[in-house]
């Protein structure tokens, strides 16, 4: 069947329009992070990445576990949070390293100090609080959720207790309770938190007496808990390659908690 000149022109315009729309949608779906930095009260420069969608929407502040860094630990997690409509800020604390790859950009700028040279896990508390202040100062007005992993989960619980007027929810993955945190243990703060809190641990950690006590305390004060059957320590319980098992159930629990704060 022969097409008229007008029909051919119309077809070409339609196809061009479709291609253009696809390109725009593809570009819009890619959120390019902005590397940011700010200083703690004791003059440590914290380096991180900011994924900004809309300052009026909810923001998740991600903090990594000991020996790690934001990009490596959360590389496969951040896209899932962005898909749910969250702004994300992920920072390198002064306690970290190369676990899961990459390197800790904050530590790289501290020439004379490291985990074994004076800093303790508790010293990283102001790293988390400074990240919260940074987001507030930038004018992010939506809900703010603190997400911690291992030692930073313990510090996130402390931060949520002390700054409840600025924080709307807490996700704590394997909050650490070891001796190195004896001066900043999370349990005293669990009692006072009034905002939504969920504590998640892998089954392998629940044989620990301190983990059992932590869950019992959380439940006593009406906080949520979850045991990931095949999970691993910290936020890595959400990464299939690290658990070597299905992580869908754990993600569903996380999504269920986040739904209260998402417009998607």
N, C-alpha and C positions, 0 to 999 in steps of 0.2 A: 504494500500500500504506500503510495507516495504522500509525503507530507508537504503542506504549503509552506511558503517562506515564513509566514507569520507563525505557523505552528512550530517550525524549527527554532525560530527566535525565542518563542515562549518556553520551549523545552530547555534550551541552553540557559536562559535566565533562571529557570527553576532549579536546574542542577547546580548552577553557580551559587544560588541562594542556599541550597542544602549544604554544600561544601563549606560555605562561609560560616553557617550556624554551627556546624560540627567543630570547626576550628576554634570558634569563640568558646564553645562549651568546654572543649578540651583545655584551652588556656585558663579558663576560669576555675577549673577543677584543680589546678596546680597552685598550691600556696607555697611561695618561695620564702623560706625563713630569713629573718634578718638577724645577723649576729649582733648581740647587744652586750653591754658591760655596765657595771655599776660597782660602787664601793661599799664595803661593810664599815661599821663604826670604827673598827681597828685597822682600816686602810688596806684591806685585801680587795684586789680587783677581781670581781666575779665575772666570768665569761659564760654566755649562754646563747640560746636561739629563741626568737619570738616568732610565732606563727599567728599572725593577726587576721581575723576574719571581720570582726565588728566589735568595737569597744563596748557596745551595749549588751553583747552576749556574754555568756558564762566563760570563764577562763580557768583552765587547769594548770596548776604549777607543779611540774614534775621534778622530783629529786631522786638521784640515783643512790645505789648502795655503795658500801665501802669497796675501794679498789676499782671503781668503775668511773664512767663518765656519761654525760647525758646522751650524746649522739649514738654511742654504741649500745647502751642499755635500752634506749627507747626508740631506736630507729624504725622498728616494725610496729610499734605501738602508736606512735604519734599520728600516722595517717588515719587510723581507725577513729581516733578522737576528733580529728578534723572533720571526718565524714559525718560525725554526729553533731557538727555545728559548734564545736568548742574552739575558742582561742587557746593556744598552748604556749607556755614558756617553760623551757627545759634548761637548767643551769648546771654547770660543773662546780661542785662544792670543793672546798679546800682539802677534804679528805676523799681521795679517789685514786684512779690509775687507769690501767689498760685492759681490765677485764672486759671480755666480749669484743676487744679490738679498739682501734682509735687511741686517743690519748686525752688526758684531762687538761683542758686549756687554762683553767685557773691555776692548777699546780705548776704548769709550765712557766707561769709568770712569777712564781715565788721561788727565787733562786736559792735561798738559804734554809727553807723549811720543807718538811714532808711529813707524812704520817708518823715516821719513826724519829722525828727531830723536833719534838715539842708539842705538836698539835694532838688533841684528842678528839674523839667523836663529838663530845659535848661542845667543843670549840666551833663546830660547824653550825650551831644553832643560829647565829646571827647571819649566816649565809642565806638560810631559809627566810628569816624575817626581813632581810634586806630585799630579797626577791619580791616578797609581798608588797613592801613599801614602794618598790620600783614600779610595779604594775598599777598601784593606786595613784602614784604621782603622774603616770602617763595618761590617766583619765579613763581607765577601764572601770565601767560602772556596773557591769553585770555581776552575777554570782561568782565567787572565787572559791575554787576547790583545791585543797592541798593534797598531793599524792606523794607518799613516801615509800621507800624500799629499804628494808633492813634497818640500819641505824638511822637513816633519814626518816623512816616511818615513825620511829620513836620520837624524833625531834619534831615531826609534823604534828603528832598528838600534843606535844607540849605547846607548840605554836598555836594550835587551834584553841587550846585552853586559855592562853594568855591574850589572844586577839580575836575573841569571839564576835566582836562587833564588825570585824572586817572579813571574816571567813564564814562560808556557808556550808561547807561539807569537807570531810576528810576520808581519804582512802589510804589505809595503812597495810602494806604488804609485808608480812613477816617482821613486825616490830621487834627489834633486838632488845634483849634484856641481860646481856652479858656483863661481866665485870668492868669492861672498858666503858660502859655506860652508867656505872654506879652513881655518878653525880647528876645524871639526867634521865633516870628511868621513867618510862611512860606511865606506869600504873597510877601514881598520884594524880596525874592529869586526866586520866580516863574518867575519874569520878566527877570531875567538874565540867566536862564538855557538854554543852547543851545543843550544839549543832549536830546534824546527822554524821555518824561515824560508822565505818565498816572496817573490820580487821580481818584480813585474809591470810591463811597459812596453809602450807602443804601438809598432807597427812603425816609425812615423815618427821615433822617437827612437833607433832602433838603428843609424842611420848615424853617430851620434856615437861617437867613439873612447872616450870615458869610459864610455858605456853598455856598449859591447862589453867593455871591461875589467872592468866591474862584474859582468856576467853570467859572464864567464870565471872570475872570482874566486869567485863564489857557487857555481858548479858544482864548482870545485876542492875546496871544503869541504862538498860534498854537500848544498847547499841547493837549493831548487826555484826555477825561473825559468819565466816565461811571457811570450810576445810576443802582444799583442792586435793582430790584423791591421788592424782599422779603428778601434782605440782612440784615445783622446785622453789628454792629460796627467793624471796623478794618478788619484784615485778616480773621476773622471768617466768613465773608460773603462767603468764599469758602468751608465751612464745613457744610455739610448737617445736621448733628446732632445739630448744633447750630442755623441754620436758620430755621430748621424744614420745609424746602421746597427744591425744586430742585435748584441746584447750577451750572448746566451744562452751562447755558448761561454766567455766570460770569467767569467760567473757560475758555470758548472759547475766551472771550475777553482777558484774561490773556495770553493764549497760542498764540493768534494772535500777541500780543505785543512781546512775547518772541521769536517768530519764527525768527525774524531778527537776533537773537543772538545765535541760535541753529544750530548745524550741523546735527541734526536728521531729 
